Amino acid sequence: MIDGLKKSILKTLAYFDIFNHPLTKEELFRYLLITDNSDLRIKYTDFIKQLDGLPGEVRPWRTKSGFYFLPGQEKNVATRQARVKISEQKMKIAVRGIKKIAWVPFVRAVFVCNTIAMGVAEENSDIDVFIIVKKNRIFLARALATLILSLFRIRRTKNKINNRICLSFYVADDQLNLEKVGIKDDVYLIYWLNNLIPVYDPEGLHKSVVKANKWVERYLINSLQLFVTSRQWKVDNGKVGKFFKKILEKVWGAKYGDLIEAQAKGAQLAKMKMNYNSAQNIPDTRVIVSDSMLKFHENDRREEYREKWLEKCREISNSPNF
């Protein structure tokens, strides 16, 4: 096997091992990491031949029930299979919540992301969503989405997390390139982008997200791929919802809309200032508050995941089979 490809396979498996998440051969091909700027592009059929071509006794990874993983991690196959039901249950809740968000004026697309999109959600996990809104209306859209989900008691709060929808990440539709919120060797962000599940996306903005984040090609052999969402996870706000949304967007799209956007912004900024323990004043990417992005990830664990991944990679490089 080509040493570069072997290294990419192992580093990819090492990252998902952090989450006790073995991969199918299709996923492994999709998630392959570029490790040294090499051109390792390969056809899927050739990849499978390389993947399964080594004799079992010298193969530096293991397989079971169609999953691939690092040696000694056979137990993770059962863990992944158990998580399938958890993810399906949480996706049903996500769909119900996103149907309501879809009514909000200026909301253009809503994606399920993070642990559920990756398939690593636990029983007590919340439901993270990524929301794209019309430019110059981000604070108004956030206020309305928060109000609606609060009324239906499905919004995540400080004390109510399990199966609640977390409204922590909004971007304007003209600022879809997320490279600026990345950290060094931000593998988590790369896979976060690659696993976005478009639940409400009537205008096909998922393609725009992929196009805007072409920088990912420096790290993924097969670049970003569109996540094909099954019908059961797609929502539409129907004729009535589209009618009222169109009217409100027309009424709030001009100067009056600018006024209420400014009011919504002022009210939210004032409330944020009262949160003295927030990371909003720390110069990093955990919390971002601007007219084009609202990101509230106080417990951002990307650096922790990166260090765990790098440590596993070091262990692998020192192993006899590497």
N, C-alpha and C positions, 0 to 999 in steps of 0.2 A: 504493500500500500504506500502511496505517496506520503512522505513524512508530514508535509504541511496539512494535508487533508486529515490524517490521523490526529494531529494536534488540534485541529479545529473541532473534530468530533468530540474529543475528550474534554476540551474546554467548554463546549456547549453542554455536554452532559454534566459537567462539574457545576455549572451555574444552576441548572434545574435541580440538581441534587440538594442545593440549599433548601429547596421547598419540598423535598421528598417526592419529587415529581418525575418519574421515568417518562421517556418519550417514545412515540411510535416512530417508525422509520420515515414516514411522511413528515412528521413534525421535526425530526432531527434534520432532515434535508432543508426544511423551511427556515429553521432557526440557526443554521450553521454560521458560526462566527469566523470572521477574518482575523487572524492573529498577528500577521506581520506584513500587511499591505500586499500580500501575494495575490495573484489572479488564480483563484482556485475554482472558478466556475466550472460546473460539471453537469452533464445531463443526469436526470433522475435515474435512468436505467443503469448508467455507468456507476453512479453513486451507490446503488444497491449492490452491485457486483463487488465494489470495493469494501462496502460495509460488512458483507457476509463472506468475503473471500478468504479471510484469515482462518486458519484452523482454530477451533474452540479453545485449545489449551494455551495458545499464545495471544489470543484476542484480548486487548486491554479493556474491554467492556463486557458486559453480560447481557443476555436476553432471556425473557420469560413472558409467555402469553402475548407475544407480539410487541413487548416493550423493551427498550434499551436503557441501560443504567450502568453506573460504576460498580466495580466488584464489591460484594458484601452488602448491596442495597436491595436484595430481592424483596424484602418486606415492603418496599415502597410501591410495588405493584398493587398489593391489596389496598394500600392507602389511597392510591389514585383511583382505583375502582370504587371505593367508598365515597370519594368526593364527587363522583358524577351525580349522584342523587342530590347531594347538598347544593351543587351548582344549579341543577334544574329547578329546585325549589326556590332558590333565590332569584333566578331569572324570571320566574313567574311573578314574583313580587316586583321585580324591576320593571317588567312590562306594564303592570298596573300603574305604577308610579309615573313612568314615562308617558303613558297615555294622557295623564293629567298635565305634565310639563309641556306636552305638544300643543296644548291650547294657549300657552303663554305667548303673547305678541313678541315678535323679533327673535324667538328661539328657532334656529334653522336646522339644528341636528342635535341628537342626544345619543351618546354611546355608553354602553356598559364597559368598564375598564377594571384595571388592577386585578385583584385575586380571583374574582369570578370569571373574568375574561381569560385568565391564564389557567383556570381550572384548579386552583389551589385554595379555594375558600374553605374555611372551617365553619362549624356549626354556629359559632358566635360572631361570625364576620358581618360587617355592614355591607352595603351595596353601593359601590362607587360609580358615579356617572361623570362623563365629560360632556360639557355643553358648549355648542357653538352658537353665538348670537350675532345679530346684525350690528355692524360697527356703530358706535356712538349711542348704543342702547344697553350696554352691559349691566349697569347698575339697576335700571328699571326691570330688565328681564330677571335679574337675580332676586329682586324684591318680590316680584310676582310669583316666581317659582317657589321661593321660600314660604310665602303666604299660603299657596295652594297645598303644598305637601304638609305644612303644619296643620292646616284645617283638617286634612284627612289622616293626621297622626301617623304619617309614614316617613317623616324627615328625621334623619339622625340628629340627636342632640348630645350633649356632654354625658348624660346619664342613660340615654336610651340608644343602644348601638345595634344590637342583633336584628338583622332583617330590616333595618331602617336605611333609607336612601340618603347617601352623603352628597350634599351639594357643595363640593369644595373646589371645583375647577371649571372656570368659564374662560373662553377666549373669543375675541371678535373675529368675524369671518374674513378680515383682511390681515390677520396675524396668526396664520396657521403653522408657521415654522416654529417648532418648539426647541430648536437647538439651543436657544439662549437660556433655557431653564435647566439645561443639562449640567452635570458635574463631570469631572475627569473620569474617563472609562465608565461612562454611565450605561452599563449593560441593562439595568432595570428600565430606563427610559426607552431604549431601543425595542425591548420586547413589549413594553407597555404600548408603544405605537403599533407594533406588529399584531397585537391582539385586540385592538379596539373592535367592539361588536356594535355595528350601527343598528340600533333599534328603531329610532325615528330619524330618517334621512331622506325626506321626499325629493330633495334636489341633488342627491348623489354627492354630498360634500366629502364623503369618505375618500373619493378619488382625489379631491383637492388637498386633503390632509396628506395623503401618500406623496403627491407631487411636490408639496411644499417642504417635505422632509426628506428630500433626496440625499441629504448628508448621511443618512443611515447606510447608504451603499458602501461607505468606508468601513463598515463593521459587519454587515451581513452579506454573505456570498450571494444570496438570492434576493437581496434588497427587501423593502417592505412589500408585503402581500396584502391584497384585499381580503378581509375576513368575510367569507360567504355566510350570511345569516339565514338560518332556516325560517320559513314562513311564520312559524308559531311565535317567533321572537320579534317580528316586525309589527309596528303600530302605525296607525293613521288616525288623524283627528276627525275624519269624516267630513261630509259636506257642511254640516252645521258648524263644526269647529273651524273649518277653513273659512267659512263665510264671516264669522265673528272675528276671527283672527285678522283677516284681511281688512275689515272695517277699522279695527283698533289700530292696526299698523298704519293705515292711511291717516287716521285722526292724530296719532301720536308720532307721525313720521316727519312733521315739519317743526315750526318754531315752538308750538305748544309741547311737542314731544321733547324738544331740547330743554324746556323749562322743567318738566317733571323728571327728566333724566338727571338734571342738576339737583333737584330736590331729593331724589332717591340717593344720589351720590353723597350729598351732604349728610343725610340722616345715617347712612351706613358708615361713613367715615367717623362721624361723631360717636357712634356705638363702638366702633373698633378701638378708638382711643381709650375707651373705658376698660378695655381688656389689657391690663397692665402686664400680664404674664405672657402675652403673645410674642411670637418671633417676628412680628411685622416690621420692627425697627432694626432687625439684625440684617446686615448686608449679605444675604445668601438667597437661595432660590426656594426656600421652604414656603415662605409667604410672600406673595406678590400682589400688590394692589395698584392697578393703573386703569386707564380708560380702555385698554385693549386686553387686559388679562386680570382675572381674579383667581388666585391660587392660594388655598388655605390648607397646607399640608404641614401642620405643626410637628407631627410625628413622622417626619420624612426619614425613611430608613435606607435610602439608596447608598449612602456611604458604608453603612454596616453590611449590606448585601455585597457591595463591591469588594470589601476587605475579606469577607468569608469566601467569595469566589476566588480571589487571588490566592488565598491560603490553600484552597483545594487544588488550584492549578500548580502551586509549588509542590504539593504533596505528590501529585500525579507525575510531575517532571522528574521526581526523585525515585519513582517506583521502578522495579526491575523490568516491567513490560513496556515502559515508555520508549 
